[in-house]
């Protein structure tokens, strides 16, 4: 029986996440948009995923995580390896 190796499992988990992020980037554009820019992005096919609060120089700002599914792949499939 194989012993459990936390470091090896963590490495495999990180490697899988990197590959999934590459595939996701191949299919979607993900952006952070300000309140001001939100309407513009919505008019161009982006959907709001979530509202976020971000602190910049001591000031809390609200922005939005937005996403757009691409009609055509953004990357060459061969670059996913």
N, C-alpha and C positions, 0 to 999 in steps of 0.2 A: 504494500500500500504506500502510495506517495505521500510524503509529508507536505503539509501546507506551508508555502513560502510566501509570506506577505509581500516582500519586496518584488518578487517575480509577478505576483498577481497585480500589484499596483502598476508595474511597468506595462503589463498586458492591457490593463484598463486604460492607461494613458495613450497607448498606441491605438487602441480601438477608438477612443474619443477623437484622436487626430484624424483617423481615416473617416469617421462619421462627419466631422466638420468639413472635410474636403468634399465629401459627397453632398452635404447640405449646401455648401457654397456653390456647387455645380448646378443646383436646382433653384436656389433662392438668393435674393439680395436682402441683407439685413442691415438696417440703419438705425441710428438714434436721431430723432427729430424733435426740434423745439416745438413749443405751442404754436409759434408763428409759422413754422414750416409744415406743420402737421397737415393742414388743408391742402397745400400744394402736393404733397406726397400722396394723399388720398385721391386726389384728382388724377394722379398718374398711376393708379392701380395698386398702391401699397395698402396693406391692412394693418391696423393697430393691434399689436400683440399684448402690450401692457403699458401702463403708466409707471414712470419711475421718478423718484426724487433724487437729485444729485446735488451735492454741496460743492460750490465753487467759491473760493476766497471768503468762506464764512456765510455765504448766501445760499439758501435752499432754492433750487430751481426744479421745475417739473419738465420732464421731457418724455418722449414716447419711444418704445422699441417698436419698429415697424418692419414689415416683411413684404416681399413681392416675389411671387413665383415667376420664374423666367420661362418665356415661350421657347427660347433657344438656349442651349447650354452655354454657360459663361466660360467654361474651361474645356480644354481638350480631354476626352475621356482617358487618354494615355497618361495624363499627368496625375491621375488619381492613385497610381501605384506608389 
